Amino acid sequence: MALFKSYDGVELFFEETGNGHALIFLHEFAGDGRSWEPQVRYFSRCYRCVVYNARGFPPSAVPEDPSAYSQDHARDDLLSLMDHLKIDTAHVVGLSMGGFAVLHAGITFPERLTAMVVAGCGYGAAPAKREQFKEEVEAAAQRFLDQGGDIAGRRYAVGPTRLQYKRKDQRGHAEFEQQMAEHPALGSANTLRGVQRDRPALRELEHQVAVIPTPALIMTGDEDEPCLEPALYLKRTMPSSGLVVVPNTGHTINLEEPAAFNAAVEDFFHQVENRAWPIRDPRTLSGGMIDIAPENASEQT
């Protein structure tokens, strides 16, 4: 079993598969490194794929101290992994909690990222929903402590943005639910409170997000209601980004629609690697629907 010590001494579990340019996957709260299996099987044919479990998700360590969990810890664990594996630069792919970590990595150390996929990112981002989100997160954290990981995890796995997966693929969802139920209550509760509840809202990061230079692909399911508006917000704020919306799909995009997810990500990587991924032309944000001002705009291309 491969373990490394993060910058603050917490041991984290990781796995490597394949050769080539490094491609690192960061899992969501309801998953772990196993959640990326459909992607590792596909992309490890051409890339050096790395998955790891966040702190609180065995076989990674489960610190008892709540202060060992935060958005900054999640971001810096990625950097520690890259340093441990001597990876200078990598493509990084994150879903939900992992997507937030990728976004913060793009803000803090963009020179280490060659491409970033930010999927299902946005829970609690809407200002009008901020307090509701914090209340629901706190209730979920307490439920893990009161009921245990098995019961609370299975309830979490059938939330309103997970039912799409269950409808499409009962066998796949059953595996997802079982893996979720295996997570320890303490690690889940501490992660919910430290990473999820207390992370900054997306709009607080607007100026930092707007200058991220790394090519970015924003992804969301069209039935992942908490992430739809945040995905549009990220697309409009980050000039280096493109947006993919997967139809009739909830939060667990990479498992629910693995073929569509892999195809979109692969096409994005190909464009980045061929230096064909654009920075958005600011004239497309002029507010006009037909004309571009000034009249000589065509001469400015």
Secondary structure as GFF3:
##gff-version 3
##sequence-region A 1 301
A	DSSP	beta_strand	3	5	.	.	.	ID=ss1
A	DSSP	beta_strand	11	17	.	.	.	ID=ss2
A	DSSP	beta_strand	22	26	.	.	.	ID=ss3
A	DSSP	three_ten_helix	33	36	.	.	.	ID=ss4
A	DSSP	alpha_helix	37	43	.	.	.	ID=ss5
A	DSSP	beta_strand	48	52	.	.	.	ID=ss6
A	DSSP	three_ten_helix	66	68	.	.	.	ID=ss7
A	DSSP	alpha_helix	71	84	.	.	.	ID=ss8
A	DSSP	beta_strand	90	95	.	.	.	ID=ss9
A	DSSP	alpha_helix	97	108	.	.	.	ID=ss10
A	DSSP	three_ten_helix	110	112	.	.	.	ID=ss11
A	DSSP	beta_strand	113	119	.	.	.	ID=ss12
A	DSSP	three_ten_helix	127	129	.	.	.	ID=ss13
A	DSSP	alpha_helix	130	147	.	.	.	ID=ss14
A	DSSP	alpha_helix	149	156	.	.	.	ID=ss15
A	DSSP	alpha_helix	163	168	.	.	.	ID=ss16
A	DSSP	alpha_helix	170	181	.	.	.	ID=ss17
A	DSSP	alpha_helix	185	191	.	.	.	ID=ss18
A	DSSP	pi_helix	192	197	.	.	.	ID=ss19
A	DSSP	three_ten_helix	202	205	.	.	.	ID=ss20
A	DSSP	alpha_helix	206	209	.	.	.	ID=ss21
A	DSSP	beta_strand	216	221	.	.	.	ID=ss22
A	DSSP	alpha_helix	225	237	.	.	.	ID=ss23
A	DSSP	beta_strand	241	246	.	.	.	ID=ss24
A	DSSP	alpha_helix	253	256	.	.	.	ID=ss25
A	DSSP	alpha_helix	258	273	.	.	.	ID=ss26
A	DSSP	three_ten_helix	282	285	.	.	.	ID=ss27
A	DSSP	three_ten_helix	297	300	.	.	.	ID=ss28
###
